[in-house]
Amino acid sequence: KCKIIKRKGRVMVICQNPKHKQRQG
């Protein structure tokens, strides 16, 4: 499952996976 969080114009994608972490800004 992934969560999309928007903070101050930045979009962060946080996935609950111990082997893979993804960030988008």
Summary of the structure (lengths in Angstrom):
residues: 25
radius of gyration: 9.0
end to end distance: 19.2
largest distance: 27.5
contacts: 38
relative contact order: 0.37
helix: 0%
strand: 48%
